[in-house]
C-alpha cells in the first residue's frame, strides 16, 4: 500500500490518486486541478483550516501544529 508523501493518507484505490495517475506518490487531496503537487504553503493553509474547523483549535496553534506534522512528511522535509 502506498502512502501519500504530502499528507500520509493511505492510497488504496485508483480514485485516491490525482487524475487517477498511479505513478504519483501523493494523493488527490494534495494535488491541484492539473494533478501537480500543491505548494507547502497551500497544504499548510488547508491543514490549518482543517484543524481550526474540525478540532476548534486557535488559528495560531493550529498553524504551528500543522507545520510540525507536515515537516515530518517526505514531501516537506526540505520545504520552507
N, CA, C and O atoms as CSV, one atom per row, in Angstrom:
chain,resi,resn,atom,element,x,y,z
A,1,UNK,N,N,0.855,-1.183,0.000
A,1,UNK,CA,C,0.000,0.000,0.000
A,1,UNK,C,C,0.893,1.236,0.000
A,1,UNK,O,O,1.842,1.336,0.778
A,2,UNK,N,N,0.578,2.157,-0.871
A,2,UNK,CA,C,1.294,3.420,-0.963
A,2,UNK,C,C,0.697,4.431,0.008
A,2,UNK,O,O,-0.511,4.454,0.241
A,3,UNK,N,N,1.568,5.263,0.567
A,3,UNK,CA,C,1.133,6.354,1.446
A,3,UNK,C,C,1.503,7.669,0.761
A,3,UNK,O,O,2.557,7.779,0.135
A,4,UNK,N,N,0.639,8.647,0.886
A,4,UNK,CA,C,0.895,9.964,0.306
A,4,UNK,C,C,2.100,10.598,0.995
A,4,UNK,O,O,2.178,10.642,2.222
A,5,UNK,N,N,3.034,11.087,0.187
A,5,UNK,CA,C,4.238,11.710,0.752
A,5,UNK,C,C,3.972,13.097,1.317
A,5,UNK,O,O,4.817,13.657,2.015
A,6,UNK,N,N,2.793,13.659,1.018
A,6,UNK,CA,C,2.488,15.026,1.429
A,6,UNK,C,C,1.516,15.130,2.600
A,6,UNK,O,O,1.469,16.155,3.280
A,7,UNK,N,N,0.735,14.061,2.840
A,7,UNK,CA,C,-0.206,14.105,3.972
A,7,UNK,C,C,-0.259,12.800,4.765
A,7,UNK,O,O,-0.798,12.769,5.871
A,8,UNK,N,N,0.293,11.728,4.211
A,8,UNK,CA,C,0.312,10.449,4.911
A,8,UNK,C,C,-0.894,9.573,4.678
A,8,UNK,O,O,-0.977,8.483,5.244
A,9,UNK,N,N,-1.838,10.018,3.857
A,9,UNK,CA,C,-3.047,9.237,3.604
A,9,UNK,C,C,-2.709,7.929,2.881
A,9,UNK,O,O,-1.922,7.933,1.934
A,10,UNK,N,N,-3.296,6.814,3.317
A,10,UNK,CA,C,-3.128,5.565,2.569
A,10,UNK,C,C,-3.842,5.682,1.220
A,10,UNK,O,O,-4.981,6.142,1.147
A,11,UNK,N,N,-3.166,5.266,0.169
A,11,UNK,CA,C,-3.762,5.310,-1.166
A,11,UNK,C,C,-4.017,3.866,-1.597
A,11,UNK,O,O,-3.127,3.181,-2.100
A,12,UNK,N,N,-5.245,3.430,-1.387
A,12,UNK,CA,C,-5.605,2.031,-1.623
A,12,UNK,C,C,-6.435,1.818,-2.876
A,12,UNK,O,O,-6.583,0.687,-3.340
A,13,UNK,N,N,-6.979,2.900,-3.429
A,13,UNK,CA,C,-7.815,2.797,-4.629
A,13,UNK,C,C,-7.284,3.743,-5.692
A,13,UNK,O,O,-6.646,4.747,-5.372
A,14,UNK,N,N,-7.537,3.435,-6.927
A,14,UNK,CA,C,-7.089,4.306,-8.015
A,14,UNK,C,C,-7.699,5.703,-7.873
A,14,UNK,O,O,-7.091,6.693,-8.281
A,15,UNK,N,N,-8.876,5.777,-7.305
A,15,UNK,CA,C,-9.549,7.068,-7.106
A,15,UNK,C,C,-8.830,7.949,-6.076
A,15,UNK,O,O,-9.122,9.141,-5.984
A,16,UNK,N,N,-7.910,7.392,-5.313
A,16,UNK,CA,C,-7.153,8.168,-4.331
A,16,UNK,C,C,-6.034,8.987,-4.973
A,16,UNK,O,O,-5.497,9.904,-4.352
A,17,UNK,N,N,-5.684,8.656,-6.216
A,17,UNK,CA,C,-4.576,9.304,-6.910
A,17,UNK,C,C,-5.062,10.516,-7.711
A,17,UNK,O,O,-6.200,10.530,-8.181
A,18,UNK,N,N,-4.207,11.531,-7.869
A,18,UNK,CA,C,-4.614,12.689,-8.671
A,18,UNK,C,C,-4.803,12.294,-10.137
A,18,UNK,O,O,-3.912,11.707,-10.752
A,19,UNK,N,N,-5.953,12.619,-10.677
A,19,UNK,CA,C,-6.305,12.301,-12.058
A,19,UNK,C,C,-6.138,10.811,-12.354
A,19,UNK,O,O,-5.844,10.426,-13.486
A,20,UNK,N,N,-6.324,9.981,-11.339
A,20,UNK,CA,C,-6.225,8.512,-11.453
A,20,UNK,C,C,-4.856,8.046,-11.931
A,20,UNK,O,O,-4.739,6.975,-12.527
A,21,UNK,N,N,-3.830,8.832,-11.676
A,21,UNK,CA,C,-2.472,8.531,-12.120
A,21,UNK,C,C,-1.715,7.831,-10.996
A,21,UNK,O,O,-1.225,8.476,-10.069
A,22,UNK,N,N,-1.624,6.507,-11.088
A,22,UNK,CA,C,-1.000,5.732,-10.012
A,22,UNK,C,C,0.524,5.875,-9.972
A,22,UNK,O,O,1.168,5.333,-9.074
A,23,UNK,N,N,1.100,6.590,-10.922
A,23,UNK,CA,C,2.542,6.831,-10.868
A,23,UNK,C,C,2.881,7.947,-9.870
A,23,UNK,O,O,4.041,8.107,-9.491
A,24,UNK,N,N,1.886,8.708,-9.452
A,24,UNK,CA,C,2.101,9.793,-8.481
A,24,UNK,C,C,2.309,9.196,-7.092
A,24,UNK,O,O,1.738,8.154,-6.769
A,25,UNK,N,N,3.115,9.847,-6.282
A,25,UNK,CA,C,3.339,9.380,-4.914
A,25,UNK,C,C,2.645,10.270,-3.887
A,25,UNK,O,O,2.989,10.257,-2.706
A,26,UNK,N,N,1.666,11.039,-4.351
A,26,UNK,CA,C,0.845,11.867,-3.467
A,26,UNK,C,C,-0.615,11.685,-3.875
A,26,UNK,O,O,-0.914,11.278,-4.997
A,27,UNK,N,N,-1.516,11.995,-2.944
A,27,UNK,CA,C,-2.944,11.731,-3.149
A,27,UNK,C,C,-3.661,12.896,-3.840
A,27,UNK,O,O,-3.097,13.972,-4.037
A,28,UNK,N,N,-4.904,12.645,-4.195
A,28,UNK,CA,C,-5.713,13.656,-4.882
A,28,UNK,C,C,-5.958,14.889,-4.017
A,28,UNK,O,O,-6.198,15.973,-4.548
A,29,UNK,N,N,-5.902,14.743,-2.709
A,29,UNK,CA,C,-6.126,15.877,-1.811
A,29,UNK,C,C,-4.911,16.805,-1.730
A,29,UNK,O,O,-5.012,17.936,-1.256
A,30,UNK,N,N,-3.776,16.315,-2.193
A,30,UNK,CA,C,-2.539,17.100,-2.164
A,30,UNK,C,C,-2.142,17.586,-3.557
A,30,UNK,O,O,-1.036,18.087,-3.760
A,31,UNK,N,N,-3.049,17.434,-4.501
A,31,UNK,CA,C,-2.785,17.848,-5.878
A,31,UNK,C,C,-3.695,19.004,-6.266
A,31,UNK,O,O,-4.806,19.144,-5.755
A,32,UNK,N,N,-3.202,19.825,-7.178
A,32,UNK,CA,C,-4.061,20.878,-7.713
A,32,UNK,C,C,-4.848,20.309,-8.899
A,32,UNK,O,O,-4.751,19.115,-9.182
A,33,UNK,N,N,-5.602,21.122,-9.574
A,33,UNK,CA,C,-6.512,20.631,-10.614
A,33,UNK,C,C,-5.805,19.999,-11.806
A,33,UNK,O,O,-6.410,19.204,-12.526
A,34,UNK,N,N,-4.533,20.335,-12.030
A,34,UNK,CA,C,-3.823,19.704,-13.145
A,34,UNK,C,C,-3.012,18.480,-12.711
A,34,UNK,O,O,-2.252,17.923,-13.502
A,35,UNK,N,N,-3.177,18.067,-11.458
A,35,UNK,CA,C,-2.550,16.851,-10.966
A,35,UNK,C,C,-1.180,17.024,-10.342
A,35,UNK,O,O,-0.581,16.051,-9.884
A,36,UNK,N,N,-0.676,18.249,-10.316
A,36,UNK,CA,C,0.625,18.506,-9.692
A,36,UNK,C,C,0.486,18.733,-8.197
A,36,UNK,O,O,-0.561,19.165,-7.715
A,37,UNK,N,N,1.535,18.442,-7.485
A,37,UNK,CA,C,1.567,18.629,-6.040
A,37,UNK,C,C,1.381,20.106,-5.689
A,37,UNK,O,O,1.999,20.976,-6.303
A,38,UNK,N,N,0.537,20.382,-4.711
A,38,UNK,CA,C,0.341,21.752,-4.249
A,38,UNK,C,C,1.609,22.231,-3.543
A,38,UNK,O,O,2.475,21.424,-3.206
A,39,UNK,N,N,1.717,23.520,-3.322
A,39,UNK,CA,C,2.878,24.061,-2.613
A,39,UNK,C,C,2.755,23.777,-1.115
A,39,UNK,O,O,1.679,23.466,-0.605
A,40,UNK,N,N,3.881,23.893,-0.439
A,40,UNK,CA,C,3.879,23.717,1.012
A,40,UNK,C,C,2.919,24.708,1.665
A,40,UNK,O,O,2.159,24.347,2.564
A,41,UNK,N,N,2.958,25.951,1.211
A,41,UNK,CA,C,2.101,26.983,1.803
A,41,UNK,C,C,0.619,26.657,1.623
A,41,UNK,O,O,-0.179,26.861,2.537
A,42,UNK,N,N,0.253,26.151,0.447
A,42,UNK,CA,C,-1.148,25.766,0.206
A,42,UNK,C,C,-1.564,24.625,1.126
A,42,UNK,O,O,-2.658,24.639,1.690
A,43,UNK,N,N,-0.685,23.637,1.275
A,43,UNK,CA,C,-1.002,22.496,2.138
A,43,UNK,C,C,-1.070,22.937,3.596
A,43,UNK,O,O,-1.944,22.494,4.341
A,44,UNK,N,N,-0.153,23.808,4.001
A,44,UNK,CA,C,-0.157,24.320,5.366
A,44,UNK,C,C,-1.449,25.078,5.654
A,44,UNK,O,O,-2.046,24.900,6.716
A,45,UNK,N,N,-1.878,25.909,4.736
A,45,UNK,CA,C,-3.122,26.669,4.910
A,45,UNK,C,C,-4.331,25.746,5.000
A,45,UNK,O,O,-5.209,25.941,5.841
A,46,UNK,N,N,-4.372,24.747,4.133
A,46,UNK,CA,C,-5.507,23.810,4.126
A,46,UNK,C,C,-5.557,22.991,5.412
A,46,UNK,O,O,-6.630,22.806,5.986
A,47,UNK,N,N,-4.411,22.502,5.868
A,47,UNK,CA,C,-4.397,21.700,7.089
A,47,UNK,C,C,-4.709,22.562,8.309
A,47,UNK,O,O,-5.386,22.107,9.231
A,48,UNK,N,N,-4.223,23.796,8.323
A,48,UNK,CA,C,-4.539,24.725,9.408
A,48,UNK,C,C,-6.047,24.948,9.480
A,48,UNK,O,O,-6.639,24.873,10.557
A,49,UNK,N,N,-6.660,25.218,8.346
A,49,UNK,CA,C,-8.117,25.434,8.302
A,49,UNK,C,C,-8.864,24.189,8.758
A,49,UNK,O,O,-9.879,24.288,9.448
A,50,UNK,N,N,-8.370,23.026,8.378
A,50,UNK,CA,C,-8.999,21.765,8.800
A,50,UNK,C,C,-8.948,21.621,10.319
A,50,UNK,O,O,-9.945,21.252,10.940
A,51,UNK,N,N,-7.804,21.908,10.915
A,51,UNK,CA,C,-7.665,21.814,12.372
A,51,UNK,C,C,-8.572,22.812,13.086
A,51,UNK,O,O,-9.196,22.479,14.094
A,52,UNK,N,N,-8.641,24.019,12.570
A,52,UNK,CA,C,-9.496,25.041,13.183
A,52,UNK,C,C,-10.954,24.608,13.132
A,52,UNK,O,O,-11.667,24.701,14.131
A,53,UNK,N,N,-11.399,24.137,11.971
A,53,UNK,CA,C,-12.803,23.756,11.807
A,53,UNK,C,C,-13.142,22.452,12.533
A,53,UNK,O,O,-14.154,22.376,13.230
A,54,UNK,N,N,-12.317,21.447,12.377
A,54,UNK,CA,C,-12.629,20.121,12.912
A,54,UNK,C,C,-12.386,20.024,14.412
A,54,UNK,O,O,-13.195,19.447,15.139
A,55,UNK,N,N,-11.285,20.581,14.870
A,55,UNK,CA,C,-10.897,20.428,16.274
A,55,UNK,C,C,-11.072,21.702,17.093
A,55,UNK,O,O,-10.728,21.738,18.274
A,56,UNK,N,N,-11.615,22.761,16.457
A,56,UNK,CA,C,-11.878,24.038,17.132
A,56,UNK,C,C,-10.623,24.619,17.775
A,56,UNK,O,O,-10.681,25.206,18.856
A,57,UNK,N,N,-9.489,24.448,17.098
A,57,UNK,CA,C,-8.215,24.972,17.600
A,57,UNK,C,C,-8.105,26.466,17.327
A,57,UNK,O,O,-8.701,26.981,16.381
A,58,UNK,N,N,-7.350,27.143,18.153
A,58,UNK,CA,C,-6.952,28.513,17.896
A,58,UNK,C,C,-6.120,28.503,16.610
A,58,UNK,O,O,-5.328,27.585,16.397
A,59,UNK,N,N,-6.290,29.511,15.754
A,59,UNK,CA,C,-5.621,29.520,14.444
A,59,UNK,C,C,-4.103,29.445,14.570
A,59,UNK,O,O,-3.469,28.693,13.829
A,60,UNK,N,N,-3.510,30.192,15.475
A,60,UNK,CA,C,-2.049,30.169,15.639
A,60,UNK,C,C,-1.559,28.799,16.087
A,60,UNK,O,O,-0.554,28.299,15.581
A,61,UNK,N,N,-2.261,28.197,17.030
A,61,UNK,CA,C,-1.892,26.864,17.498
A,61,UNK,C,C,-2.084,25.839,16.386
A,61,UNK,O,O,-1.256,24.945,16.217
A,62,UNK,N,N,-3.170,25.964,15.628
A,62,UNK,CA,C,-3.442,25.046,14.527
A,62,UNK,C,C,-2.343,25.131,13.471
A,62,UNK,O,O,-1.913,24.107,12.941
A,63,UNK,N,N,-1.889,26.341,13.165
A,63,UNK,CA,C,-0.835,26.500,12.162
A,63,UNK,C,C,0.481,25.904,12.639
A,63,UNK,O,O,1.184,25.256,11.864
A,64,UNK,N,N,0.817,26.114,13.893
A,64,UNK,CA,C,2.048,25.532,14.443
A,64,UNK,C,C,1.978,24.010,14.433
A,64,UNK,O,O,2.957,23.340,14.104
A,65,UNK,N,N,0.821,23.468,14.794
A,65,UNK,CA,C,0.628,22.017,14.787
A,65,UNK,C,C,0.726,21.462,13.374
A,65,UNK,O,O,1.397,20.455,13.144
A,66,UNK,N,N,0.063,22.113,12.432
A,66,UNK,CA,C,0.100,21.673,11.035
A,66,UNK,C,C,1.532,21.712,10.500
A,66,UNK,O,O,1.953,20.801,9.786
A,67,UNK,N,N,2.269,22.744,10.838
A,67,UNK,CA,C,3.658,22.867,10.386
A,67,UNK,C,C,4.492,21.693,10.887
A,67,UNK,O,O,5.239,21.085,10.121
A,68,UNK,N,N,4.365,21.378,12.160
A,68,UNK,CA,C,5.120,20.273,12.754
A,68,UNK,C,C,4.756,18.947,12.081
A,68,UNK,O,O,5.638,18.150,11.758
A,69,UNK,N,N,3.476,18.717,11.874
A,69,UNK,CA,C,3.011,17.477,11.243
A,69,UNK,C,C,3.533,17.370,9.812
A,69,UNK,O,O,4.060,16.330,9.418
A,70,UNK,N,N,3.390,18.430,9.042
A,70,UNK,CA,C,3.803,18.394,7.640
A,70,UNK,C,C,5.311,18.222,7.478
A,70,UNK,O,O,5.751,17.499,6.584
A,71,UNK,N,N,6.099,18.862,8.312
A,71,UNK,CA,C,7.553,18.791,8.178
A,71,UNK,C,C,8.096,17.383,8.429
A,71,UNK,O,O,9.248,17.104,8.097
A,72,UNK,N,N,7.307,16.513,8.995
A,72,UNK,CA,C,7.724,15.120,9.213
A,72,UNK,C,C,7.491,14.248,7.976
A,72,UNK,O,O,7.971,13.116,7.912
A,73,UNK,N,N,6.764,14.770,7.010
A,73,UNK,CA,C,6.429,14.001,5.808
A,73,UNK,C,C,7.464,14.225,4.712
A,73,UNK,O,O,8.016,15.319,4.598
A,74,UNK,N,N,7.734,13.194,3.901
A,74,UNK,CA,C,8.801,13.269,2.888
A,74,UNK,C,C,8.697,14.465,1.933
A,74,UNK,O,O,9.726,15.032,1.565
A,75,UNK,N,N,7.535,14.848,1.538
A,75,UNK,CA,C,7.380,15.938,0.563
A,75,UNK,C,C,7.827,17.285,1.112
A,75,UNK,O,O,8.203,18.171,0.344
A,76,UNK,N,N,7.790,17.450,2.416
A,76,UNK,CA,C,8.002,18.773,3.000
A,76,UNK,C,C,9.232,18.870,3.905
A,76,UNK,O,O,9.466,19.924,4.496
A,77,UNK,N,N,9.998,17.835,4.025
A,77,UNK,CA,C,11.151,17.875,4.931
A,77,UNK,C,C,12.123,18.997,4.620
A,77,UNK,O,O,12.747,19.548,5.527
A,78,UNK,N,N,12.258,19.343,3.342
A,78,UNK,CA,C,13.214,20.384,2.955
A,78,UNK,C,C,12.549,21.702,2.625
A,78,UNK,O,O,13.243,22.666,2.301
A,79,UNK,N,N,11.236,21.781,2.694
A,79,UNK,CA,C,10.498,22.997,2.349
A,79,UNK,C,C,10.587,24.039,3.445
A,79,UNK,O,O,10.746,23.724,4.624
A,80,UNK,N,N,10.484,25.263,3.031
A,80,UNK,CA,C,10.348,26.440,3.898
A,80,UNK,C,C,11.500,26.660,4.795
A,80,UNK,O,O,11.505,27.616,5.570
